[in-house]
Amino acid sequence: MEFEKHKNTLNRELDQFNEILGQILPRYVDLMQSKELSESEVQELGQMEHYLIEVNGKIAEIKHKLDHDLFGETLEVYYKTKEEANKGDERAIKRLEKLKKVFSNSIKGDTFFNWN
């Protein structure tokens, strides 16, 4: 299945990203906390800070896309299904009930919405 291949690739790459970030961040924190830095350390700190700000922006962009696409697409399916159910479509009525349960569980579990 194509999804399984993509899922495995994405998980592997996310794990690798997390591992690399776990190697970079301690050095960044050490440099930030140091009272006396050499010229090369100041340069390294600046480069790291610039890069980490870039990475943070990319992560925020990915999170926004996930939140927006998942939420928007799910609502679109929900309302289309609701329209069909209101017209008496038995399959849509059953699907709508399942969607309502998913929404309810997601809201209760704080997994669907990002409450800021």
N, C-alpha and C positions, 0 to 999 in steps of 0.2 A: 504494500500500500504506500502510495506517495506521501501521505501525511506522516506515517511512521518514520520514513526516511528523513523528512524535514524536521520532525520533532527531535529525533536523535541527533541530527546535525546541530540544531539550535541549542539543545541542552549541552552538548559537548563544547560548543563555542562559548556559551554563557559561563560554563564552569571554568573554561580557560581564561576568559575575561576576568572573572572573579579572582582567580588565582594570581594573575598578573597584577591586578589592582591591589591585592593583598601584599604584594612585594613592593609596590611603589609607595603606597600610603605610609607605611612606617618610616621610610626614609624622609618623606615629606614632613611628617610630624616631628621627627628628630631635628630637621633643619629649622623648622618653624620655632621650636622650643630652644634652640641654641642661642646663647647670648652673644657669642663671638663667632662670626662666619668668615672664612677666607673669601677672597674674590671669586674663586672658582665655585665655592659653595653658594655664594649669593647668586651667581649666574645659574647654577643648577636649580636652586630654589625657584628662581623666576621662570625658568623653562618648565619646571614641574607644575608650578601654579597655573601658568598659561595653559598647559596641556590638560590639567585636571578640570579647569573651567570649561574647556572645549568638550571634554568627555561628559561632564555634567550636563551640558546643553544637549548633547546627542542623546543621553539617557532620558532627559526630560521630553525630548521630541518623540522618542520611541514610546514612552509612557503615555504621552498625550494621544498619539496615534492609536495605541491599544485601547485606551479608555474611550476615545471618541468612536472608533470603528465598532468596538464590541457593543457599546451602549446604543449607538445609533442604529446599527443593523438589527439588534435584538428588538428594539422598539418598533422598527419598521415591520418586522415579521409579526410581532405581537398585534399591531393595529390592523394589518392586512388579514390576519387570522380572525381577529375580532369582527371585522366587517363580514367575512364569510360566515362566521358563526351566527351573526345576527340575521343573516339571510336563510338560516336553517340548515346549513351544511353540517352533517353529523360528524364528519372527520375533523372539520374545523373546530367544532364544539369540544371534541375530545382533546385536540391539540391545544386549544385555548386553556383548558383546565390544567394541562401539564405545564404550560407556560406560566400560568398564575402561580402554581406551586413553586416553580423554579425562581420566579421573581420574589415570592414571599421568603423562601429559604435564603436567597442571596441577600435580601435586605436585612433579615434577622442576623445573618452571619457576617455582614459587612464585607462581602466579597464582590458584590456587583457595583456598588457605588463607592466613590472615594469621598468620604465625609471630611471636608477640610474645616 
